[in-house]
Amino acid sequence: WINPRTLVLMDSTEKLRVVDRPSQEELETVDMAELQLVYNSSHFKSLATGGNVSQAL
């Protein structure tokens, strides 16, 4: 939440979406892939590898 009317979400394609909550209108989309985010969870890792988790884990 940014404020009572504005919500910021990140989708699985690493796009940051700014949404007006009452109207559900998408106000802005920003591609965050260039930041090369690192996830600290095996849940996110499995998304990044197509649902496969390394046997080493």
C-alpha positions as CSV (number, residue, x, y, z in Angstrom):
1,W,0.0,0.0,0.0
2,I,1.2,3.5,-0.9
3,N,-1.9,5.2,0.5
4,P,-5.6,4.4,0.9
5,R,-6.2,4.6,-2.9
6,T,-2.9,3.3,-4.4
7,L,-1.5,-0.2,-4.4
8,V,1.9,-1.2,-5.8
9,L,2.3,-4.9,-7.0
10,M,5.1,-6.8,-8.5
11,D,4.1,-9.6,-10.9
12,S,5.9,-12.8,-11.8
13,T,7.5,-11.1,-14.8
14,E,9.1,-8.5,-12.5
15,K,6.8,-5.7,-13.6
16,L,5.9,-3.2,-10.9
17,R,2.3,-2.1,-11.3
18,V,0.8,1.0,-9.7
19,V,-3.0,0.5,-9.3
20,D,-5.8,2.8,-8.3
21,R,-7.6,0.6,-5.8
22,P,-11.2,2.0,-6.0
23,S,-11.3,1.9,-9.9
24,Q,-8.8,-0.9,-10.3
25,E,-7.2,1.2,-13.1
26,E,-3.5,0.5,-13.7
27,L,-1.8,3.9,-13.4
28,E,1.7,2.9,-14.3
29,T,3.9,-0.1,-15.2
30,V,7.6,-0.2,-14.6
31,D,9.8,-3.1,-15.8
32,M,12.1,-4.1,-12.9
33,A,14.0,-6.9,-14.7
34,E,17.0,-4.7,-15.3
35,L,17.6,-4.5,-11.6
36,Q,18.3,-8.3,-11.5
37,L,16.5,-8.9,-8.2
38,V,17.6,-11.7,-6.0
39,Y,15.1,-13.8,-4.1
40,N,15.8,-15.4,-0.8
41,S,13.1,-18.1,-0.9
42,S,13.0,-21.5,-2.6
43,H,9.4,-20.6,-3.6
44,F,10.7,-17.8,-5.8
45,K,13.6,-19.9,-7.0
46,S,11.3,-22.6,-8.2
47,L,9.3,-19.9,-10.2
48,A,12.6,-18.7,-11.8
49,T,13.6,-22.3,-12.8
50,G,10.2,-23.4,-14.2
51,G,9.1,-25.2,-11.1
52,N,12.3,-27.2,-10.7
53,V,14.5,-27.0,-7.6
54,S,18.1,-28.1,-7.6
55,Q,18.8,-31.5,-6.1
56,A,21.5,-29.8,-4.1
57,L,18.8,-28.2,-2.0
